[in-house]
Amino acid sequence: MQVSYQYQGKWHIKSLLEVVVVVGRPNAQSEVGIDLSPDTTVSRVHAKIWLADELCWIEDLGSRHGTTVNGTRITARQQLKEGDLIGIGETTLRVNASNGK
């Protein structure tokens, strides 16, 4: 899985081997697979992105500011499609589940 994310105009790309990835801002009590620091509107443990049966899913983990997919706030797990834009805090993410395969 490959995740592109943008905060304050700068894009980053991260390739991940994990099937389940937590997105947030780490501290001593929480580890995350995608660190969205310094965006302080992102919760420590904000959302989870995972692959299951070749489908990509996202779920908000009770974050303070919520998670959006294509501008709509999600309230339950949601399947992601290629090109979907995810909003977490002031950061925008895009997931490529196939990782170019």
Secondary structure, DSSP 8 states (H G I E B T S, - for coil): -EEEEEETTEEEEEE---SEEEEE--BTTB--SEE-TT-TTS-TEEEEEEEETTEEEEEE-S-SS-EEETTEE-SS-EEE-TT--EEETTEEEEEETTTT-
